[in-house]
Amino acid sequence: MNDNPTAAAPRTSSGPRPGLRERQKARTRADIRAAALELFDRNGYEATTVAQIAEATNVSHTTFFRYFQSKEQVIISDDLDDERDAILQEIPAGLSHFGLVRELITRMYRIAEKDEWAANPERLRILHSEPSLRATYQFESDRVISAATDYFADYLGVAHDDFRLRVFVSAVSGVMFHLTDITRTGLASLDECLAALDLMEQGLPV
């Protein structure tokens, strides 16, 4: 586990340097996460309470909920939504459906691996091993699949309820989620994810 209480600070994107208030908020958010990880490691995820996390971070119970909706969100959220949205706006037109997936996965993977919190191995271990978190993570995964289907439909110019599109997105998502489930195979590298896409595009030769 990382012993540096500030190591999980969200990475800032390029652009104007955040003001003092924004930096203080980012630091508090990172401190809450670091304290939570330490408590989860020491006492177990289920036994750790929001009150204990708040106390370990020297913030009030109310302050905790200004940063996170729940204990689950401390682990699940990663502060990369703005960067993901920017990626969706930057994808070039004219890609095939597999080309689009490759572009998305490559870009999404690279922003995640550069972010200390998103790529934190202890966070990933807890996220993929705790039963209650896996249920919440599955809900988030379903939301991502639904959003991806809508995005693909708009990009490819097909109906949002197109059966072939839904099967394609579900198949790709299932493979990617399985490869990135570290409780089964170890966290997949970008090369492994792209190699899996190659196999799918080739008709899954064995």
C-alpha positions as CSV (number, residue, x, y, z in Angstrom):
1,M,0.0,0.0,0.0
2,N,1.2,3.5,-0.7
3,D,2.5,5.2,2.5
4,N,2.4,8.7,1.0
5,P,-0.9,10.3,2.1
6,T,-0.8,12.7,-0.8
7,A,0.2,10.3,-3.6
8,A,-3.4,9.8,-4.7
9,A,-4.0,13.4,-5.7
10,P,-5.8,13.7,-9.0
11,R,-3.6,14.6,-11.9
12,T,-4.3,18.0,-13.3
13,S,-4.9,18.3,-17.0
14,S,-3.1,20.8,-19.2
15,G,-4.2,24.4,-19.1
16,P,-4.3,27.2,-16.5
17,R,-3.0,26.2,-13.0
18,P,-5.9,25.6,-10.6
19,G,-6.4,28.3,-8.0
20,L,-5.6,27.8,-4.3
21,R,-9.1,26.8,-3.4
22,E,-9.3,24.2,-6.1
23,R,-5.9,22.8,-5.1
24,Q,-7.0,22.6,-1.5
25,K,-10.2,20.7,-2.5
26,A,-8.2,18.3,-4.6
27,R,-5.8,17.7,-1.7
28,T,-8.7,17.0,0.7
29,R,-10.2,14.6,-1.8
30,A,-6.9,12.8,-2.1
31,D,-6.4,12.7,1.7
32,I,-9.8,11.1,2.1
33,R,-9.0,8.4,-0.4
34,A,-5.6,7.7,1.1
35,A,-7.1,7.4,4.6
36,A,-9.8,5.1,3.3
37,L,-7.3,2.8,1.6
38,E,-5.3,2.6,4.8
39,L,-8.4,1.7,6.8
40,F,-9.7,-0.8,4.3
41,D,-6.3,-2.5,4.4
42,R,-6.1,-2.5,8.2
43,N,-9.7,-3.3,9.1
44,G,-11.3,-4.6,5.9
45,Y,-13.7,-2.8,3.6
46,E,-17.0,-3.8,5.2
47,A,-15.8,-3.0,8.7
48,T,-14.7,0.5,7.8
49,T,-17.2,3.3,8.3
50,V,-17.6,6.8,6.8
51,A,-17.1,8.2,10.3
52,Q,-13.8,6.4,10.7
53,I,-12.6,7.7,7.3
54,A,-13.6,11.2,8.2
55,E,-11.9,11.0,11.5
56,A,-8.7,9.7,10.0
57,T,-8.7,12.5,7.5
58,N,-9.5,15.1,10.2
59,V,-12.6,16.3,8.4
60,S,-16.2,16.3,9.6
61,H,-18.8,13.8,8.6
62,T,-20.5,16.6,6.6
63,T,-17.3,17.5,4.8
64,F,-16.8,13.9,3.7
65,F,-20.2,13.9,2.0
66,R,-19.3,17.1,0.2
67,Y,-16.6,15.2,-1.6
68,F,-18.2,11.7,-1.9
69,Q,-21.7,10.4,-1.9
70,S,-20.8,7.2,-0.1
71,K,-18.0,5.0,1.0
72,E,-18.4,3.1,-2.3
73,Q,-17.8,6.2,-4.3
74,V,-14.4,6.8,-2.6
75,I,-13.1,3.8,-4.4
76,I,-15.2,3.8,-7.6
77,S,-14.9,7.4,-8.7
78,D,-11.7,8.5,-10.4
79,D,-12.2,12.2,-11.5
80,L,-11.5,11.5,-15.1
81,D,-14.9,12.2,-16.6
82,D,-13.9,15.5,-18.1
83,E,-10.9,13.9,-19.8
84,R,-13.1,11.1,-21.1
85,D,-15.6,13.5,-22.5
86,A,-12.9,15.5,-24.2
87,I,-11.6,12.2,-25.8
88,L,-15.1,11.5,-27.2
89,Q,-15.0,15.0,-28.9
90,E,-11.6,14.4,-30.4
91,I,-12.2,11.0,-32.1
92,P,-11.7,11.4,-35.8
93,A,-14.6,10.7,-38.2
94,G,-14.7,7.8,-40.6
95,L,-13.4,4.9,-38.4
96,S,-14.8,1.4,-38.7
97,H,-16.6,0.0,-35.7
98,F,-13.4,-1.9,-34.6
99,G,-11.3,1.1,-35.5
100,L,-13.4,3.2,-33.2
101,V,-13.1,0.7,-30.3
102,R,-9.3,0.6,-30.7
103,E,-9.1,4.4,-30.7
104,L,-11.3,4.7,-27.6
105,I,-9.6,2.0,-25.6
106,T,-6.1,3.3,-26.4
107,R,-7.0,6.8,-25.4
108,M,-9.0,5.8,-22.3
109,Y,-6.3,3.4,-21.2
110,R,-3.6,6.0,-21.5
111,I,-5.3,8.7,-19.4
112,A,-6.1,6.1,-16.7
113,E,-2.6,4.7,-16.5
114,K,-1.1,8.2,-16.1
115,D,-3.5,9.0,-13.2
116,E,-2.1,8.0,-9.8
117,W,-5.5,7.2,-8.3
118,A,-7.1,5.6,-11.3
119,A,-4.1,3.2,-11.6
120,N,-3.6,2.7,-7.9
121,P,-3.1,-1.1,-7.5
122,E,-4.6,-1.2,-4.0
123,R,-7.7,0.6,-5.3
124,L,-8.0,-1.8,-8.2
125,R,-7.6,-4.8,-5.8
126,I,-10.4,-3.6,-3.5
127,L,-12.6,-2.6,-6.4
128,H,-12.5,-6.1,-8.0
129,S,-12.5,-8.2,-4.8
130,E,-15.1,-6.8,-2.5
131,P,-18.5,-8.4,-3.2
132,S,-20.5,-5.3,-2.4
133,L,-18.3,-3.2,-4.6
134,R,-18.5,-5.6,-7.4
135,A,-22.3,-5.2,-7.4
136,T,-21.9,-1.4,-7.5
137,Y,-19.2,-1.7,-10.2
138,Q,-21.5,-3.9,-12.3
139,F,-24.1,-1.2,-12.1
140,E,-21.5,1.4,-13.3
141,S,-20.4,-1.0,-16.0
142,D,-24.0,-1.4,-17.3
143,R,-24.3,2.4,-17.4
144,V,-21.0,2.6,-19.4
145,I,-22.2,0.0,-21.8
146,S,-25.5,1.9,-22.4
147,A,-23.6,5.2,-22.9
148,A,-21.2,3.4,-25.3
149,T,-24.1,2.0,-27.3
150,D,-25.5,5.5,-27.8
151,Y,-22.1,6.9,-28.7
152,F,-21.5,4.2,-31.3
153,A,-24.9,4.6,-32.7
154,D,-24.4,8.3,-33.3
155,Y,-20.9,7.8,-34.6
156,L,-21.8,5.0,-37.0
157,G,-25.2,6.5,-38.0
158,V,-27.3,3.5,-37.0
159,A,-30.4,3.3,-34.7
160,H,-29.7,3.3,-31.0
161,D,-31.7,0.0,-30.6
162,D,-30.0,-1.7,-33.6
163,F,-29.6,-5.3,-32.6
164,R,-26.3,-5.9,-34.3
165,L,-24.9,-2.8,-32.6
166,R,-26.1,-3.9,-29.2
167,V,-24.5,-7.4,-29.7
168,F,-21.2,-5.8,-30.9
169,V,-21.0,-3.4,-27.9
170,S,-22.0,-6.2,-25.4
171,A,-19.4,-8.6,-26.9
172,V,-16.6,-6.1,-26.8
173,S,-17.5,-4.8,-23.4
174,G,-17.7,-8.4,-22.0
175,V,-14.2,-9.2,-23.3
176,M,-12.7,-6.0,-22.0
177,F,-14.2,-6.2,-18.6
178,H,-13.1,-9.8,-18.3
179,L,-9.5,-9.0,-19.3
180,T,-9.4,-6.1,-16.8
181,D,-10.8,-8.2,-13.9
182,I,-7.6,-8.6,-11.9
183,T,-9.2,-11.3,-9.6
184,R,-9.2,-13.6,-12.7
185,T,-6.3,-12.8,-15.0
186,G,-4.3,-10.0,-13.7
187,L,-4.8,-6.5,-15.0
188,A,-4.5,-6.6,-18.8
189,S,-2.1,-4.4,-20.6
190,L,-3.1,-2.2,-23.5
191,D,-1.4,-4.6,-25.9
192,E,-3.5,-7.5,-24.6
193,C,-6.7,-5.5,-25.0
194,L,-5.8,-4.6,-28.5
195,A,-4.8,-8.1,-29.3
196,A,-8.2,-9.3,-28.1
197,L,-9.9,-6.9,-30.4
198,D,-7.8,-8.3,-33.3
199,L,-9.0,-11.8,-32.5
200,M,-12.6,-10.6,-32.4
201,E,-12.3,-8.8,-35.7
202,Q,-10.8,-12.0,-37.2
203,G,-13.8,-14.0,-36.1
204,L,-12.2,-15.5,-33.0
205,P,-9.9,-18.0,-34.6
206,V,-8.7,-20.8,-32.3
